[in-house]
């Protein structure tokens, strides 16, 4: 900007301030020190958006602002060696070898703020928001924090406060030991300075490519607000300057935005702390944000840690190259569940319902399912391990999603937000619930696609059924056995076994399943053409039927003892030739009970009845053939 342009610029800073107030002084200081501002943009202020930038006339993909390194503020200003940044004569320089770069930057900003007009950066610091204007969760009232209950942000806020207070105490101790008066470095000033850096700093990576990354404040550049859809270019001239260019035309009067890369309301990376939230780091949340996703950390259970990094065990066509980087530093990364419209796309997976879930979490759940069934991952057919393993993996993935949604719903504050902090918190938590609900819908869609809960005989194709359908099939294929089964189980349980509502209200459906499998395994061995036999045969690949040579199960197992008593009660009400009488006297009875109990305890899963949410059904995936193309839809 020429001298003449600078004078014109100084006369037309915008409608809300002049050259005599802090914002005007900042812009004049910036231009006077080799900063560049497009002469056709204006800096304005209003209560809702604060300071921001608008086009004074229609612009075609303009260069908006350039900040030279000589105006930046960071720990590098304490380095006395010749650099492109301005050197500061400060007692803090003696701690360059002992305090982290981030802490030095925070302390330097506090020091410069305390100098007032004596500081070179006074025009810039005078325009930084004071503590009372900051809106990150560390400044929330208790009432504001209620809107974060149930979210991962509440814990993140508490953890950040704890870490920053510990850093502040350690820094002050070090300053005192070094003979420095620490009276200006109060907790309040430390919190303020940290928040300024977390909300306004840029990374050094591109402008100092040969240095480890650290945070820099770029005056004026940090005035532009963020918009995820804004198309901008960050043009770094190494060791010289940082230029912001818009890659789209701007109409007169429109706001000109920056874009901090695809940040969302729940995650982004910034130079001083990884995986900050926009709300935690910046103090705002965007409604209808396109980059919504839910962050979480993964802890590999001990029982599968030896398996997770092995080659050739990854199912569903997922990539395996991402796992070693996680295993190298499991404490560092966050992972993210993504909704179906995420602009960055979804994760590679042959199973559509898994594409919103990070591959490592899918693999971990898959390995847990195999571990629970005693299956060696190396023996599993890939990329498709089969419908039973898939359904179990879906269930494994569903549990934490349901837990998070339940927590968010149970802690949802009554009424409407009463201030901006609460409004942003509501936007954040609503976005989390939206993503989690979409993931849950996709996972439920897998099981819903093969549900057969109409009370009729189940199809021969793979299906998920309740005891109602299992009993209907038993009645069709073995009418006499069905009659004996109903009479015996009704006697044993003290309720009508063919009344599913009564059975479920009394939480006995799992017992009906166990007894059904025992009876079917005992009596259908010779009827190889029946659907029930095919069900038992398919299950026996994972759960081999007991043989005479197998060791007897633990005689003191309370489950076996309980079911043995049920069988005895069923036999007491039956004729001498009934299935119950035969089973009760069979030497294989404990083994059959143990087998059926393992099948049901591992494979059965609960689902609330659509007619009455208080009633829980116990469902089972059963497959009479090997046609499992349903998995890929």
N, C-alpha and C positions, 0 to 999 in steps of 0.2 A: 504494500500500500504506500503510495507516494505521500509526501508531506501535505500536498493539497488535499489528497483524498483523506488523509488522517484528520485534517481540520474539518472537512465535511462530515466525516464519521463522528467526530466529537460533538458536532452540532445536532446529530440525528441518531442518538443511541436508542431511541424507542420512545413510546408514549409515556412510560411509567417512571423514568428516572433521567437524570441529567449528568453532566460532567462533574457536578459537585457532590453527588452522593456516591456510596461505596461501589456500586456496579459501574458507574461511569468512570471512576478512578481506576478500577480494575482494567477496563478495556483500554483506556488511554495508556496505562502502565504497560499493558501487554504489547500494544502496537509500538510504543516507544522503545521497547526492548526486543525488536526484531520479530515479534509475533505477527502473523498475517491473519486478517479477517476479511472475508469477501465483502466488498463495499455494498453489495446488494442484499445483504442479510441484516436483520435488526434483532437486537436482544431485548426481550420484553419480560414482564413479570405479571403474574396474577396469583390469587390465593390458591387456586386449585392446582396449578402446574409449576409454581415457583418461577425462577428464572429459566427461560428457554429461548429458542432461536426460531425466527420466522423469516420467510422470504419477503423482501421489500418489493420485489417484482418477480415475474415469471423467470425461472432459471432452468437452463438445460444442463443436467448432470454437473452441478457446480463443485468446485473445490471450496470447501466451507471455511476451514481454519487450519493454520499450521502453527504448531508450538515448537520453538527451538528447545534443544536440550538445556540451554543456559537458563531457562525459566523453570525447569522441573525441580521438584522438592522430594528428596529421598535420603536414605543413609549415605548415598554416594557423595552428597554434599560435604560429608565429613572427611572424605579422602583428600589428603593434601597433594597427591600426585596430579600432574596436569591431565585434565579431562575436559570434555565438552561441557560439563556441568559447572555451576558456580560453587566455589569453595567457601565454606563457612568456618570462621574461626570460633570454635566452640570447645568447651571442656569435654563434650561428649566424644570427641575424636579419640581420646585415650582408651575408650571402651570398644573400639572397633574390633579388637581381637577377642573380646570376651562376651559381648552381647550379640545376639542374633541380629541380622540385617533388619528384620521387620520391627523388632523392638527399638532399635536405634532410630528408624524412620519415625516411629510413633513418638519417641522422646524428642526428636528434633522438631517435629511440628509443634509440640507443646512449648518447647523453648522459644521457637520463633513467634508463636502466638503471644507469649508472655512479654516479648520485647516491644509489642505494639508498633508504632510508626518507625522504630529503629530497625525493624526487620526489613530486608529487601523485599520479602514476600507480603508485606503488610497489606497492600491493595487486594491481593488474592485471599489472604486469611480473613480479612474483614468481611468478605462476601461468603465465606463458608458458613453453613447453617450452625447456629448455636445448639447446645445440648437440648434445650427445650423444644427445638424444631425437629429433632431427629425422631424417626418413627420405626426404628428396628425393634424387634421384640425385647432387646435388653433395656429398652426405655418404656416398655409396656407397664401399665398398672396391673394390679391383681385381677381387676375386672376384665381388662383387655386380654390377659393371659388365659382366661377361661375359654376364649374362642380358639385357643390352640390346644386345649385338652384333647387327648386322644390322637393327636398328630405326632409325627416324629419331630416336628419343629419345637415342641415344648421341651423335650429332652435335649435337643441340640442347643436351645437357648440356655438351658441350665448348665450344660457342659461348657459352652463358650464362656459364660460368666465365670465359672470356676477356673477355667484355664487362664483367662485374662487376668483375674485377680491374683492368681499364683505368679503369673509373669510380672505383674505390676510390683508385687511384694519383693520378688527376687531382684528386679531391676533397681528398686529403691535401696535395697540392702547393698547392692553393688556400688551404687552411686555414693552412698554414705561411707562405705569402706574406702572409696577412692577420694574422699575428701570433698565431695560435691554436695552442696545444699539441695536437698530433694523437696523442698517445701512447695515448689510449683508443680511437682509431679504427683498431684493428688489422684485418687481413684477416679474422680469425676472427669479430670482432664485426660487421664489415660483411656477411659472408656470413650470419651469424645473423639480423641485422636485416632484410636483404633477403628472407630466407626467411620470416620472420614476416609481412612485408607481402604476399608472393606467396601465402601460404597462408591468411591470415586477413582481409585488407583487403577493404573494400567500395568501390564506386565512389561518387563524389560527385555523379554526374549528376542524380539526382532530388532531392537535398537542397540542392544549390547549382546550380539550373538555369541560372543566368546566368554561371557560371564554367566555364572549360575543365576537363574531368574530371581528378580526381586521386584518390589512394587514402587512405582513412581507416580507422583501427582503431576498432571499436565494442566496447568491453569488454562481456563477458558474452554479448552476441549471438553472438560468434564461438565460443562453447563448443559450440553445437549441431552435431552431425555432419550430414553431407550424405547425402541419399538421393534418387536421381533420380525416384522415384515419389511422393515427398512432395508434397502439395498445400498450398502456403503462399502467403501474401500479404506482400509487402514494402510496408509503408505508410510512406511518407516524408512527414513534415510539413516542408515546406521551411523551412530556417533554424532548425528546432526539434528534431526527433527522428526516430528510425527505430524502427518497431514491427514485430515479427514476429508474424503471426497464422497459426494453423493453419486450413486450410479443410476439415479432416476430423475426425471424432470420434476421441478417443484413449481406449483402454481403460486401466484402472488397471495400473500397472507397465510399460506400453509406453514405448519410447523415443520422444521427440518430436524430429523431424528438421527441419532446414532443407533447402532445395533451391536450389542456386546456379544456378538455371535449368537447361536441359538440358545439363549438362556431361557429358563422357564421359571415358573413360580416355585419350583422345588429343587433345582440343581443348576449349578454351573461351576466351572473351575476358574479360580482367580489366583493371582500370583502368590498371595500370602497364605492362603488356607484353601485346601482342596474341598470340593463338594459343598460349598456354601449354598444356602438357599437365597433366592432373590429377596424374599421377605426378611430373612435373617441378615443378609449382607447389605441390602439396599433399602429396606423399609417400605416396599410396595409389592403389590401383586397385580397381574394383568388379568382382567376378565376375558373369557373366551380365548385364552392363550393357546396357540396352536401346538406348542411344544410341551404340553402337559405329560408328565410321567411321575411315577412314584418311586422315590429312592429307598433303598434298603441295603443292608450289609449281609454278606453270606458268611456263615461259619460252617465249615465242613465237619460233620459229625465224626468222632474218632473212629467209629466202626467202618467207615468207607474211605478214610484218608489214604490208606495204602492203595486204593483202587483208582482214585480220581485222576491221577496223572498217567495212568497206563495207556498205551496206544491201542487203537483198534477196539475200543469199547463204547464209542460214542454213537448213540442211536439217532434215528430220525433225520439223517443227513445233516446234522449240525457240524459246524467247524470245530476242530479240536485245538487250534493254535492259540486260542485265547486263554486256555487254562494255565499254561506254565507261567504267564505273567502274573496271574492272580496268586499262584502258589509261591511266587518269589516274594510277594509282599501282601499277605492276606489282610493286613490291618488297614491298608490304604484305600482300596477302591470302593466306591459305591456302585451298586447295580440298579437298574431301572426297569420297572414294568411300563410298557408303552401301550397307549390306546390304539385303536385301529386306524386313526387318521394322522398319526404322528408324521410330521414332514420329513424327518430323517429316515423314515421307513421303519420296517420291523425286522425282527431277527430271523435268520435263515432256519427253516424247519419244514420237514415234509408234512407235519401235522399242522393245519391252519390254526388251530386253537392255541398252539404253543408259540406262535410268532410274536406275541406281546411280552414274552417272558425271556429273560436272558438265558442263553444256552447253558451256562454253568449251573444255574438253578434247576433247569430241566434235567441235566445230567445227574446232579446230586440227588434229585428226587427219584430218578430212574434207578440209581445204584442203591438207594435206601430200600426201594421196593424189592430189588433182587436180594438184598441182604436179609430182609424180613422173611423171605421165602427160601433162604439157603441156596440161592442160585449163583454159580460162578459167572461173572460178567463175560468171561472169555467164551462161554458156551452158548451165549445168546445169539440168535440169528439177527443180523443187521442188514439194512438199516431199520427193519421193522421187527421188533421183538414179539409182536403178537398182541391181540386185543386185551387179554387179561392183564398183561403188564402195563399196557397203555391206560386202561381204566384205573388201575391202582396208582399209576403216576399222576393221572388227573386228580384223583382224590388227594394225593400227597401235596400237590401244588395248590389245591383249593383251600386247604386248611388255613394257611397264613393269610390268604386274601380274605376269607370269611372273618378271621379274628380281627384283622385291621378294620374291616367295614363295621363289624359289631362295635368295636371300641369307638369309632368315629360317630356312629349313630347314638350310642348310649351317652356320649358326652356332649352332644350337640346342644348349645345353649338355647334357652327359650327366648322368644322375642327377636327383634331386629337389632343389627349393630347400631350402637349409639355414637360412634366416632369413626374416624378414618382407619385407626389401627384395627378396630373390630371389623370394619368393612373389608380390609385387605385380608385379615385372618379368615373371614368367612369365604372370600374368594378362593383362598388357598385350600381350605379344608374341603370346600365343594369340588374343587378340581381334583383333589385326591380321591374323593368318593366317586367321581365320574370315571376316572381311570380304573379304579379297583372294580367298580361295577361292570365295566366293559370287559375286563379280564375274566371276572366271575361268569358273566354271561357266555363268553366263549368256551370256558372250561365246562360249564354246565351243558352247553350245546353238544359236547362230545357224548356225554351219558344220555342226554335227552333224546338224541337221535336214534337210540336203540332201546329206549324204555318200552316196556310192554306191560302196563299195569291196568289193563281193562278187565281183569278177572277171568279172561278166557284162556284157552290153551295157547302157550307161547309159540312163536314161529320157530321154524327149524334153523333160521339164520341166527347169528349171534344176537343176544338180547340181554336186557337187565330186567329181572322179574322179582316179585315178592313171593311169599309162601302161598298167597291166593292162587297165583298162576301155576306154581309148582304142584299144588294139590289138585288143580284142575287137570293137569297133565297126568298125574298119578291116577286119577279117576278114569281118564280115557284109556290109558294103556294097561292098568291093572285095577279093575273095578273092585275085586274082592280085597286086594291089599289096601286099597284106599279106604274101604269100609272099616277094616281092622285097625288101620292107622288112626282114623278119626276117633273111634271108640277108645282105643288105648291112650292116645295123647290127651283126650278130654278127661279121662279118669286120672291120669298122672298129674295134669296141671290144674285140675279142679275148675275147668272152664271149657266151653265148647271150642274145640280146636278149629272148627270150620267157620268160626265167627272172627274174622280178622280184626275188627274194631276192638272187641274184648281182649283178644290176644295182645294187641299193640298197647292198649291202655294199661295193661298189666305188665308191659315190657317183657313179653315172653316169646316174641317172634324168633329171636335167635335160637331159643330152645326147640321151637318147632322145626327150624332149619336143620339143626343138629340131628334130631330124631328122623327127619325126612332123609337125610343123607345116609344115616346108619341103615335104615330099612331098605332104601333103594340099593345101596352097595351090597347088602346081604342077599337080596332076593332077585336081582335083575342080571346076574352074571351070565346066565344062559340065553337071555333074550337080546341078542346082539343087534337086532334090527330096530329096537325101540329107541325113541328119542332120549328117554331117561338114561338108558345104557350108554348112549353116545355122550351125554353130559358127564357121566361118571368116568367114562374112558378118557375124555379130554382132560378132566381134572387130574386123573391119575398120572399124567405126564409130569405135573408139578408136585403132586401129592400121591406117591405110589400107595396103592392099597396094601394093607398089612398082610403078611404071609405067616405061615406057621413057624418059620425060622426066625422071624423078627423078635427082638427082645420085648418082653412085656413092659408097658409103661409104668410109671411110678404108682405103686399101689396106694399111696397116701395123697395122691393128687385130688384136691377137693372137687374139682370139676368132674373128673371121672367118677368119683364117689356119688356126686349129686345126680348125674345122668344115669348111673347104674340104678339108683333108687327109683328114678322116673320109669326106667324100663321094667323094673320089678313091679311097680304099681300098675303099669299098663298090662303086664302079664297076668296080674291077679284078677283082672276083669275080663280076661279073654279065654277062649276055649283052648284045649290042649294042643290043637294043631295050628294055632294062630302064629303070626310072625313074631309076636311079642314073647310067647312061650318058648319058641325056638331060639330067639335071640337071648333070652334070659338065661338059658342053659348052655349057650354056646361058649366054648373056651376062648373064642376070639373076641368076645364081647368087649373087654377093656381096650383091646387094640382098635376095634372099630370105633368105639367111643372117642378114643384119643385122636384117631384119623379125622373123624367128622368134626370134632371140636376145633382142630387146627385149621381145617378148611374154612369153617364158618368164622372163627375168630380173625383169620387173616383176610378172607375174601369178602365177607359181608360188610356192608356199610350203611349208615343211617341216612334217611331222607325224610323230611317232614311231609306229612300228608297235605295235599292241596286242599282237601275238604276241611281239615281241622289241623292247624299248625301246632296244636298241642300234642298231636298224635305222631309218633315216629315209626316209620316203616323200616325194616331191615331188608335190603336188596342184595341181589347176587347176580354177577355176570356169568352167564352160561352159554356155552358154544357147542353146537352139535356137528359143526363142520369146520373146515379150515378156510372158508371164504370170508376174509376180513377186509374187503375193500372199503367198507364203511368208514374205516379209520382215516382215510385220506380226504374225506369230504368235509 
